[in-house]
């Protein structure tokens, strides 16, 4: 799980607010993403995908990973949470952090993964991902 903090303007009050966002992908979700796309999610390599395809991949990862932490230690993901986030100023602020290079996309993706999986993965400078045995 990874926590991202973004600052954005509230649509109704115009006041600046800071929002903590939480993202997590299960091993099953990662497996299904890779199976449904013939392994395209196993690498975020620029040479393997055009910019439109990368934006779609990134948006898919974000929308699959967004959720809410509960007080009793659960992580809830559903369409309401996902749709609310994708329509929010917080989503725009997060996306701009990545586009402007303020945040590392590869670090974010690895942070979404369970620790036991992320420890077995190495992200190279070119964005490709290797599994470490």
C-alpha positions, 0 to 999 in steps of 0.5 A: 500500500502507498499513501500519496498526499496531494494539495488541491482546491475544493471545487465549492469553497475554492479553499486549498485542502490537503488530501491523503490518498491510499492505493493498493493492488492485490496479487490477484488484481495484478495477475488479472491486469497482466492476463487481460493485457497480455503482460503489458502491465509487467513493464512500463517501458517507454519503447513498448507503449505509446504515450496514449497507451501509457496514460490509459495503463496508468489511469487503469492502475490508479483506478484499480488501486484507489481505496479507503482505509477504515478504522478497523484496518480494512481497505475498501475499494468499490465503484463509488470510491473510484468514481468519486476520486476520478472526478475530484480535484485530488485526482487532477493534482495527483496526475499533475504531480506525475506529469510534472515529474514531482513523483516517480511513477515506478515508485508509485506502482511498486508502492501499490503492490504487496510488500512480499511482491514488491521485494521480488521486483526491480524497476530499471531506469528504462522503466522495465520491471524484472522479477528477482528470484 
